[in-house]
Amino acid sequence: MPDIKAALAENARAVDATLDQLLPLHNDVDTRLLEAIRYSTLSGGKRIRPFLVVSGAELFGVSRSFALRAAAAVEMVHCYSLIHDDLPAMDDDTLRRGMPTCHVKFDEPTAILAGDGLLTRAFEVLADPATHTDPRVRADLVVELAKAAGIDGMVGGQMLDLLAEHRELGMAEITRLQRMKTGALIAFSCEAGAILGKAGDGARHALRAYAHDLGLAFQIVDDLLDVEGDADVVGKATGKDERAGKATFVSLLGVERARSQSDMLARQAVEHLAVFDATADPLRALASFIVERTN
């Protein structure tokens, strides 16, 4: 198995270099907006979603430049969602990745526009011929990312999350919420490489199944970190869900059962990769990393 921490760090450097090129500072747009965008996008992070894109693309021999552009687009959407989630109207967070959130560092209107700018730039990147020579592939990427980020995915999941503060949810509802809010973008990240590589249905199904279990494991660990994590290590405030009265996997299952469930899902995710050879080892190693992480 590869050294997953080293592989994540190497991939993050490549993705950051791509983001730096795709989000340049220039004189014909207000500098403050671009500074807010770059602050929120180039401020670190494990770049797990871009890692999924690049690792998935390697399974099908996709050009690295194509993979990195798609990975950067996914990270733009992810960072946009963090900016908006942190706003006072949403989660009202003041710390992200150990740094002041965008609206704290700049202001709320700038943060809203920075998120909007990242979201729209992501689709501009995917639609550009530099991302793939085949226009059908580019169109498929745009459609699938739109689904993952939109009302049937991340945005819809965020709405359910807001409603969860005012009503009691059961396990099925929480699972649906997290599949939309967190899992949909992870699922796209896993499948983007297959789209770039024009892979067959069998390979795409295996990656979707892997993503399904990985996404739930990821969210359960997030819930555990909110209960047990050190805010200085996690890089953001903890204990928020309990204070808000939200039902989570941990509140319904308890800490030990939740941890056991995340471990089981990680093992299950790896089993879905049996159709791939050792090229999929980075994805296998990532599943273990997800459940062992401390931030």
KOLBANU-289508 format. One record per residue (C-alpha): residue number from 1; x, y, z. Coordinates in pm, 1 decimal. Layout:
residues N
<site nr="NUM" xx="X" yy="Y" zz="Z"/>
...
This chain:
residues 295
<site nr="1" xx="0.0" yy="0.0" zz="0.0"/>
<site nr="2" xx="125.1" yy="353.1" zz="-72.2"/>
<site nr="3" xx="213.4" yy="603.4" zz="200.2"/>
<site nr="4" xx="-124.4" yy="776.2" zz="188.6"/>
<site nr="5" xx="-16.5" yy="1089.2" zz="375.9"/>
<site nr="6" xx="272.2" yy="1141.9" zz="135.4"/>
<site nr="7" xx="47.7" yy="1069.8" zz="-163.5"/>
<site nr="8" xx="-214.0" yy="1318.0" zz="-39.7"/>
<site nr="9" xx="52.8" yy="1584.3" zz="17.1"/>
<site nr="10" xx="204.9" yy="1533.4" zz="-328.6"/>
<site nr="11" xx="-136.3" yy="1548.9" zz="-494.6"/>
<site nr="12" xx="-231.7" yy="1858.4" zz="-292.3"/>
<site nr="13" xx="78.4" yy="2039.2" zz="-418.1"/>
<site nr="14" xx="-10.8" yy="1958.0" zz="-780.0"/>
<site nr="15" xx="-373.9" yy="2062.2" zz="-731.0"/>
<site nr="16" xx="-270.0" yy="2383.7" zz="-555.5"/>
<site nr="17" xx="-40.7" yy="2470.3" zz="-846.5"/>
<site nr="18" xx="-332.4" yy="2414.7" zz="-1086.1"/>
<site nr="19" xx="-566.6" yy="2625.6" zz="-871.7"/>
<site nr="20" xx="-305.9" yy="2900.2" zz="-857.9"/>
<site nr="21" xx="-299.3" yy="2910.1" zz="-1238.3"/>
<site nr="22" xx="-677.5" yy="2897.5" zz="-1272.5"/>
<site nr="23" xx="-743.3" yy="3167.6" zz="-1010.5"/>
<site nr="24" xx="-485.3" yy="3436.7" zz="-1092.5"/>
<site nr="25" xx="-483.5" yy="3786.8" zz="-953.3"/>
<site nr="26" xx="-535.3" yy="4035.2" zz="-1237.2"/>
<site nr="27" xx="-622.1" yy="4400.1" zz="-1272.6"/>
<site nr="28" xx="-954.6" yy="4384.9" zz="-1455.7"/>
<site nr="29" xx="-1145.8" yy="4237.2" zz="-1158.1"/>
<site nr="30" xx="-1167.1" yy="4384.8" zz="-810.4"/>
<site nr="31" xx="-860.0" yy="4264.8" zz="-622.5"/>
<site nr="32" xx="-1047.7" yy="4220.4" zz="-294.7"/>
<site nr="33" xx="-1278.2" yy="3959.0" zz="-447.5"/>
<site nr="34" xx="-989.6" yy="3763.6" zz="-598.6"/>
<site nr="35" xx="-795.7" yy="3784.6" zz="-273.4"/>
<site nr="36" xx="-1096.0" yy="3639.8" zz="-88.1"/>
<site nr="37" xx="-1126.9" yy="3360.1" zz="-345.1"/>
<site nr="38" xx="-759.1" yy="3271.3" zz="-324.2"/>
<site nr="39" xx="-756.1" yy="3301.0" zz="55.8"/>
<site nr="40" xx="-1038.8" yy="3049.3" zz="84.2"/>
<site nr="41" xx="-910.1" yy="2811.8" zz="-182.7"/>
<site nr="42" xx="-533.1" yy="2813.4" zz="-133.8"/>
<site nr="43" xx="-530.6" yy="2804.4" zz="246.5"/>
<site nr="44" xx="-442.9" yy="2438.7" zz="285.2"/>
<site nr="45" xx="-659.3" yy="2132.5" zz="333.2"/>
<site nr="46" xx="-603.3" yy="1766.0" zz="259.1"/>
<site nr="47" xx="-761.4" yy="1792.7" zz="-88.2"/>
<site nr="48" xx="-934.3" yy="1457.6" zz="-46.5"/>
<site nr="49" xx="-1186.5" yy="1517.0" zz="-325.7"/>
<site nr="50" xx="-918.4" yy="1616.8" zz="-578.7"/>
<site nr="51" xx="-720.9" yy="1309.5" zz="-470.3"/>
<site nr="52" xx="-1021.4" yy="1094.3" zz="-556.4"/>
<site nr="53" xx="-1045.2" yy="1257.8" zz="-900.5"/>
<site nr="54" xx="-676.5" yy="1211.4" zz="-983.3"/>
<site nr="55" xx="-655.1" yy="858.3" zz="-840.3"/>
<site nr="56" xx="-968.7" yy="756.6" zz="-1028.5"/>
<site nr="57" xx="-831.9" yy="903.1" zz="-1351.1"/>
<site nr="58" xx="-513.1" yy="698.4" zz="-1312.4"/>
<site nr="59" xx="-720.7" yy="379.3" zz="-1332.0"/>
<site nr="60" xx="-806.8" yy="463.6" zz="-1692.2"/>
<site nr="61" xx="-483.5" yy="618.9" zz="-1814.8"/>
<site nr="62" xx="-625.9" yy="972.3" zz="-1829.9"/>
<site nr="63" xx="-389.9" yy="1260.1" zz="-1906.7"/>
<site nr="64" xx="-264.9" yy="1411.0" zz="-1581.2"/>
<site nr="65" xx="-337.2" yy="1764.4" zz="-1703.0"/>
<site nr="66" xx="-701.4" yy="1668.4" zz="-1769.8"/>
<site nr="67" xx="-729.4" yy="1504.6" zz="-1427.5"/>
<site nr="68" xx="-579.1" yy="1800.9" zz="-1242.8"/>
<site nr="69" xx="-815.7" yy="2048.9" zz="-1408.1"/>
<site nr="70" xx="-1117.2" yy="1835.6" zz="-1314.5"/>
<site nr="71" xx="-976.1" yy="1795.7" zz="-963.2"/>
<site nr="72" xx="-931.8" yy="2172.7" zz="-932.6"/>
<site nr="73" xx="-1291.8" yy="2229.6" zz="-1043.9"/>
<site nr="74" xx="-1415.9" yy="1993.5" zz="-772.8"/>
<site nr="75" xx="-1208.4" yy="2172.7" zz="-510.9"/>
<site nr="76" xx="-1350.2" yy="2507.5" zz="-624.1"/>
<site nr="77" xx="-1702.4" yy="2375.7" zz="-563.7"/>
<site nr="78" xx="-1600.1" yy="2231.9" zz="-227.3"/>
<site nr="79" xx="-1438.8" yy="2559.7" zz="-116.9"/>
<site nr="80" xx="-1740.5" yy="2758.9" zz="-233.8"/>
<site nr="81" xx="-1960.7" yy="2536.6" zz="-16.8"/>
<site nr="82" xx="-1735.8" yy="2592.4" zz="286.0"/>
<site nr="83" xx="-1744.8" yy="2970.4" zz="241.3"/>
<site nr="84" xx="-2123.7" yy="2972.0" zz="227.8"/>
<site nr="85" xx="-2167.1" yy="2712.3" zz="504.1"/>
<site nr="86" xx="-1958.2" yy="2928.4" zz="737.9"/>
<site nr="87" xx="-2174.9" yy="3239.2" zz="688.0"/>
<site nr="88" xx="-2379.8" yy="3371.0" zz="983.9"/>
<site nr="89" xx="-2699.5" yy="3275.7" zz="799.4"/>
<site nr="90" xx="-2582.1" yy="2912.3" zz="784.5"/>
<site nr="91" xx="-2343.8" yy="2757.6" zz="1039.9"/>
<site nr="92" xx="-2202.0" yy="3090.1" zz="1163.2"/>
<site nr="93" xx="-1843.7" yy="2965.4" zz="1197.8"/>
<site nr="94" xx="-1545.4" yy="3189.2" zz="1260.1"/>
<site nr="95" xx="-1268.6" yy="2932.7" zz="1206.5"/>
<site nr="96" xx="-1189.4" yy="2712.3" zz="907.2"/>
<site nr="97" xx="-867.9" yy="2511.9" zz="858.5"/>
<site nr="98" xx="-732.2" yy="2689.5" zz="1165.0"/>
<site nr="99" xx="-779.6" yy="3033.9" zz="1006.2"/>
<site nr="100" xx="-1053.1" yy="3301.0" zz="1018.1"/>
<site nr="101" xx="-1340.2" yy="3215.5" zz="785.0"/>
<site nr="102" xx="-1383.3" yy="3418.7" zz="467.4"/>
<site nr="103" xx="-1657.7" yy="3645.8" zz="597.8"/>
<site nr="104" xx="-1453.3" yy="3717.6" zz="911.7"/>
<site nr="105" xx="-1132.6" yy="3787.5" zz="719.3"/>
<site nr="106" xx="-1310.9" yy="4003.0" zz="460.0"/>
<site nr="107" xx="-1686.3" yy="4065.6" zz="503.2"/>
<site nr="108" xx="-2015.3" yy="3888.2" zz="434.2"/>
<site nr="109" xx="-2090.9" yy="4035.7" zz="89.2"/>
<site nr="110" xx="-1737.4" yy="3958.4" zz="-29.9"/>
<site nr="111" xx="-1764.9" yy="3602.6" zz="106.0"/>
<site nr="112" xx="-2094.2" yy="3546.2" zz="-76.3"/>
<site nr="113" xx="-1946.1" yy="3672.0" zz="-402.6"/>
<site nr="114" xx="-1627.6" yy="3468.2" zz="-351.2"/>
<site nr="115" xx="-1838.3" yy="3153.9" zz="-320.5"/>
<site nr="116" xx="-2041.6" yy="3248.2" zz="-626.0"/>
<site nr="117" xx="-1722.7" yy="3315.5" zz="-819.7"/>
<site nr="118" xx="-1572.5" yy="2977.9" zz="-730.5"/>
<site nr="119" xx="-1887.3" yy="2787.4" zz="-823.1"/>
<site nr="120" xx="-1916.3" yy="2947.8" zz="-1164.8"/>
<site nr="121" xx="-1541.7" yy="2924.4" zz="-1236.1"/>
<site nr="122" xx="-1557.8" yy="2550.0" zz="-1170.8"/>
<site nr="123" xx="-1801.3" yy="2499.0" zz="-1458.3"/>
<site nr="124" xx="-1598.6" yy="2730.2" zz="-1680.9"/>
<site nr="125" xx="-1295.5" yy="2508.6" zz="-1617.0"/>
<site nr="126" xx="-1480.5" yy="2184.7" zz="-1692.3"/>
<site nr="127" xx="-1633.1" yy="2323.6" zz="-2012.9"/>
<site nr="128" xx="-1296.4" yy="2445.1" zz="-2145.9"/>
<site nr="129" xx="-1134.7" yy="2225.4" zz="-2418.0"/>
<site nr="130" xx="-819.3" yy="2217.2" zz="-2205.4"/>
<site nr="131" xx="-1002.5" yy="1981.2" zz="-1967.8"/>
<site nr="132" xx="-1070.2" yy="1721.7" zz="-2240.0"/>
<site nr="133" xx="-1058.0" yy="1711.9" zz="-2618.6"/>
<site nr="134" xx="-1397.9" yy="1540.6" zz="-2644.2"/>
<site nr="135" xx="-1688.5" yy="1786.1" zz="-2598.3"/>
<site nr="136" xx="-1918.1" yy="1500.1" zz="-2491.9"/>
<site nr="137" xx="-1687.0" yy="1420.3" zz="-2201.7"/>
<site nr="138" xx="-1680.8" yy="1784.9" zz="-2097.1"/>
<site nr="139" xx="-2060.1" yy="1801.9" zz="-2115.4"/>
<site nr="140" xx="-2091.7" yy="1486.7" zz="-1904.1"/>
<site nr="141" xx="-1858.7" yy="1634.0" zz="-1641.2"/>
<site nr="142" xx="-2061.7" yy="1955.0" zz="-1627.4"/>
<site nr="143" xx="-2394.1" yy="1770.8" zz="-1596.1"/>
<site nr="144" xx="-2275.3" yy="1531.4" zz="-1327.2"/>
<site nr="145" xx="-2106.8" yy="1801.9" zz="-1119.8"/>
<site nr="146" xx="-2421.1" yy="2016.9" zz="-1147.0"/>
<site nr="147" xx="-2626.6" yy="1727.1" zz="-1010.7"/>
<site nr="148" xx="-2381.9" yy="1667.2" zz="-726.2"/>
<site nr="149" xx="-2367.6" yy="2033.7" zz="-627.6"/>
<site nr="150" xx="-2731.3" yy="2127.2" zz="-681.1"/>
<site nr="151" xx="-3072.9" yy="2078.9" zz="-526.3"/>
<site nr="152" xx="-3055.1" yy="1699.1" zz="-552.2"/>
<site nr="153" xx="-2707.6" yy="1698.8" zz="-400.7"/>
<site nr="154" xx="-2504.5" yy="1933.7" zz="-185.2"/>
<site nr="155" xx="-2740.6" yy="2233.8" zz="-183.7"/>
<site nr="156" xx="-3043.1" yy="2017.0" zz="-108.0"/>
<site nr="157" xx="-2849.2" yy="1841.9" zz="166.5"/>
<site nr="158" xx="-2757.4" yy="2173.3" zz="324.3"/>
<site nr="159" xx="-3125.3" yy="2269.1" zz="329.9"/>
<site nr="160" xx="-3209.8" yy="1942.8" zz="506.5"/>
<site nr="161" xx="-2928.0" yy="2013.3" zz="751.7"/>
<site nr="162" xx="-3077.9" yy="2352.7" zz="835.7"/>
<site nr="163" xx="-3419.9" yy="2193.9" zz="886.9"/>
<site nr="164" xx="-3261.8" yy="1932.5" zz="1115.8"/>
<site nr="165" xx="-3209.5" yy="2203.4" zz="1377.5"/>
<site nr="166" xx="-3586.4" yy="2230.2" zz="1417.9"/>
<site nr="167" xx="-3707.9" yy="1873.1" zz="1392.3"/>
<site nr="168" xx="-3600.6" yy="1527.8" zz="1500.8"/>
<site nr="169" xx="-3450.0" yy="1306.6" zz="1231.5"/>
<site nr="170" xx="-3417.1" yy="929.1" zz="1226.2"/>
<site nr="171" xx="-3131.5" yy="723.3" zz="1085.0"/>
<site nr="172" xx="-3280.0" yy="700.9" zz="734.5"/>
<site nr="173" xx="-3326.4" yy="1078.8" zz="715.4"/>
<site nr="174" xx="-2976.7" yy="1153.1" zz="844.2"/>
<site nr="175" xx="-2829.3" yy="906.3" zz="596.9"/>
<site nr="176" xx="-3018.6" yy="1073.6" zz="311.6"/>
<site nr="177" xx="-2909.9" yy="1418.0" zz="430.5"/>
<site nr="178" xx="-2544.3" yy="1321.5" zz="440.0"/>
<site nr="179" xx="-2555.3" yy="1137.2" zz="108.1"/>
<site nr="180" xx="-2671.2" yy="1465.2" zz="-43.2"/>
<site nr="181" xx="-2469.7" yy="1720.0" zz="153.2"/>
<site nr="182" xx="-2135.7" yy="1536.6" zz="168.1"/>
<site nr="183" xx="-2168.0" yy="1215.8" zz="-30.5"/>
<site nr="184" xx="-2280.5" yy="1358.4" zz="-364.7"/>
<site nr="185" xx="-1962.3" yy="1558.9" zz="-426.4"/>
<site nr="186" xx="-1748.4" yy="1268.1" zz="-306.3"/>
<site nr="187" xx="-1936.8" yy="1041.7" zz="-548.4"/>
<site nr="188" xx="-1871.3" yy="1278.7" zz="-838.6"/>
<site nr="189" xx="-1504.6" yy="1299.4" zz="-738.5"/>
<site nr="190" xx="-1477.5" yy="920.7" zz="-752.2"/>
<site nr="191" xx="-1653.1" yy="892.5" zz="-1087.4"/>
<site nr="192" xx="-1493.7" yy="1191.7" zz="-1262.7"/>
<site nr="193" xx="-1187.5" yy="990.2" zz="-1361.9"/>
<site nr="194" xx="-1409.7" yy="726.6" zz="-1520.0"/>
<site nr="195" xx="-1593.8" yy="996.5" zz="-1715.5"/>
<site nr="196" xx="-1262.5" yy="1143.4" zz="-1832.2"/>
<site nr="197" xx="-1145.6" yy="794.4" zz="-1931.1"/>
<site nr="198" xx="-1473.5" yy="697.5" zz="-2101.4"/>
<site nr="199" xx="-1490.5" yy="390.2" zz="-1878.9"/>
<site nr="200" xx="-1757.4" yy="122.3" zz="-1904.3"/>
<site nr="201" xx="-2060.3" yy="77.8" zz="-1680.1"/>
<site nr="202" xx="-1896.4" yy="-190.9" zz="-1465.0"/>
<site nr="203" xx="-1604.8" yy="29.5" zz="-1361.3"/>
<site nr="204" xx="-1830.0" yy="326.8" zz="-1300.0"/>
<site nr="205" xx="-2065.4" yy="116.4" zz="-1087.1"/>
<site nr="206" xx="-1773.1" yy="-6.6" zz="-874.6"/>
<site nr="207" xx="-1652.9" yy="348.8" zz="-816.9"/>
<site nr="208" xx="-2003.9" yy="468.4" zz="-729.3"/>
<site nr="209" xx="-2039.3" yy="188.8" zz="-474.1"/>
<site nr="210" xx="-1696.5" yy="273.1" zz="-329.0"/>
<site nr="211" xx="-1796.1" yy="638.9" zz="-307.3"/>
<site nr="212" xx="-2127.1" yy="558.7" zz="-138.0"/>
<site nr="213" xx="-1960.1" yy="375.6" zz="150.8"/>
<site nr="214" xx="-1661.8" yy="610.6" zz="167.7"/>
<site nr="215" xx="-1888.3" yy="916.0" zz="187.0"/>
<site nr="216" xx="-2088.9" yy="777.3" zz="478.0"/>
<site nr="217" xx="-1771.2" yy="671.5" zz="660.0"/>
<site nr="218" xx="-1630.5" yy="1021.1" zz="606.7"/>
<site nr="219" xx="-1939.0" yy="1185.7" zz="756.4"/>
<site nr="220" xx="-1952.2" yy="952.9" zz="1056.2"/>
<site nr="221" xx="-1589.9" yy="1041.1" zz="1134.0"/>
<site nr="222" xx="-1678.6" yy="1410.8" zz="1097.7"/>
<site nr="223" xx="-1955.5" yy="1358.4" zz="1353.6"/>
<site nr="224" xx="-1711.6" yy="1179.6" zz="1584.9"/>
<site nr="225" xx="-1460.3" yy="1463.4" zz="1553.3"/>
<site nr="226" xx="-1731.6" yy="1713.3" zz="1642.7"/>
<site nr="227" xx="-1785.3" yy="1519.7" zz="1966.1"/>
<site nr="228" xx="-1431.9" yy="1407.3" zz="2052.7"/>
<site nr="229" xx="-1199.0" yy="1623.4" zz="1845.1"/>
<site nr="230" xx="-965.0" yy="1897.2" zz="1963.6"/>
<site nr="231" xx="-1062.4" yy="2225.3" zz="1795.2"/>
<site nr="232" xx="-694.3" yy="2318.4" zz="1754.4"/>
<site nr="233" xx="-630.5" yy="1993.4" zz="1566.8"/>
<site nr="234" xx="-959.6" yy="1982.3" zz="1378.4"/>
<site nr="235" xx="-910.7" yy="2342.3" zz="1266.2"/>
<site nr="236" xx="-1266.9" yy="2451.6" zz="1341.1"/>
<site nr="237" xx="-1506.5" yy="2472.8" zz="1634.7"/>
<site nr="238" xx="-1628.4" yy="2142.9" zz="1779.6"/>
<site nr="239" xx="-1943.0" yy="2051.2" zz="1971.8"/>
<site nr="240" xx="-2160.6" yy="2249.6" zz="1729.7"/>
<site nr="241" xx="-2410.3" yy="1973.9" zz="1653.5"/>
<site nr="242" xx="-2488.5" yy="1904.8" zz="2018.0"/>
<site nr="243" xx="-2530.0" yy="2276.9" zz="2092.6"/>
<site nr="244" xx="-2764.1" yy="2310.1" zz="1794.6"/>
<site nr="245" xx="-2960.8" yy="2004.8" zz="1902.4"/>
<site nr="246" xx="-2898.4" yy="1826.4" zz="1573.3"/>
<site nr="247" xx="-2937.8" yy="1452.2" zz="1539.3"/>
<site nr="248" xx="-2621.3" yy="1293.3" zz="1398.6"/>
<site nr="249" xx="-2487.4" yy="943.1" zz="1345.3"/>
<site nr="250" xx="-2311.8" yy="973.0" zz="1681.4"/>
<site nr="251" xx="-2616.2" yy="1099.7" zz="1871.7"/>
<site nr="252" xx="-2824.8" yy="809.8" zz="1736.7"/>
<site nr="253" xx="-2565.0" yy="531.4" zz="1751.2"/>
<site nr="254" xx="-2334.4" yy="640.2" zz="2030.8"/>
<site nr="255" xx="-1959.7" yy="687.0" zz="1994.2"/>
<site nr="256" xx="-1853.8" yy="321.4" zz="1990.1"/>
<site nr="257" xx="-2122.6" yy="200.4" zz="1749.4"/>
<site nr="258" xx="-2058.2" yy="497.0" zz="1521.7"/>
<site nr="259" xx="-1686.2" yy="421.5" zz="1513.5"/>
<site nr="260" xx="-1756.9" yy="54.7" zz="1441.6"/>
<site nr="261" xx="-1993.5" yy="154.3" zz="1160.7"/>
<site nr="262" xx="-1734.5" yy="381.6" zz="999.4"/>
<site nr="263" xx="-1474.9" yy="102.6" zz="1010.2"/>
<site nr="264" xx="-1719.8" yy="-140.3" zz="850.9"/>
<site nr="265" xx="-1806.2" yy="107.1" zz="574.3"/>
<site nr="266" xx="-1437.4" yy="166.7" zz="500.1"/>
<site nr="267" xx="-1376.3" yy="-208.2" zz="464.1"/>
<site nr="268" xx="-1684.5" yy="-236.8" zz="245.9"/>
<site nr="269" xx="-1564.9" yy="50.6" zz="26.9"/>
<site nr="270" xx="-1237.2" yy="-129.9" zz="-37.7"/>
<site nr="271" xx="-1421.0" yy="-448.1" zz="-136.0"/>
<site nr="272" xx="-1592.5" yy="-260.1" zz="-419.0"/>
<site nr="273" xx="-1249.9" yy="-198.7" zz="-574.1"/>
<site nr="274" xx="-1182.4" yy="-570.2" zz="-628.3"/>
<site nr="275" xx="-1238.8" yy="-525.2" zz="-1004.1"/>
<site nr="276" xx="-928.7" yy="-302.4" zz="-1022.4"/>
<site nr="277" xx="-562.4" yy="-397.6" zz="-997.2"/>
<site nr="278" xx="-291.7" yy="-239.1" zz="-781.9"/>
<site nr="279" xx="-347.8" yy="92.8" zz="-959.0"/>
<site nr="280" xx="-641.3" yy="137.1" zz="-720.4"/>
<site nr="281" xx="-421.1" yy="100.2" zz="-409.9"/>
<site nr="282" xx="-426.6" yy="476.8" zz="-340.1"/>
<site nr="283" xx="-807.5" yy="457.7" zz="-319.7"/>
<site nr="284" xx="-782.3" yy="154.7" zz="-93.1"/>
<site nr="285" xx="-536.4" yy="332.2" zz="134.4"/>
<site nr="286" xx="-756.0" yy="641.6" zz="143.7"/>
<site nr="287" xx="-1046.0" yy="443.9" zz="291.5"/>
<site nr="288" xx="-830.9" yy="354.7" zz="593.8"/>
<site nr="289" xx="-702.4" yy="710.1" zz="622.0"/>
<site nr="290" xx="-1057.9" yy="849.1" zz="626.2"/>
<site nr="291" xx="-1155.6" yy="657.6" zz="939.4"/>
<site nr="292" xx="-825.5" yy="716.6" zz="1119.9"/>
<site nr="293" xx="-797.6" yy="1092.9" zz="1059.9"/>
<site nr="294" xx="-796.0" yy="1346.9" zz="1342.1"/>
<site nr="295" xx="-902.3" yy="1650.7" zz="1137.3"/>
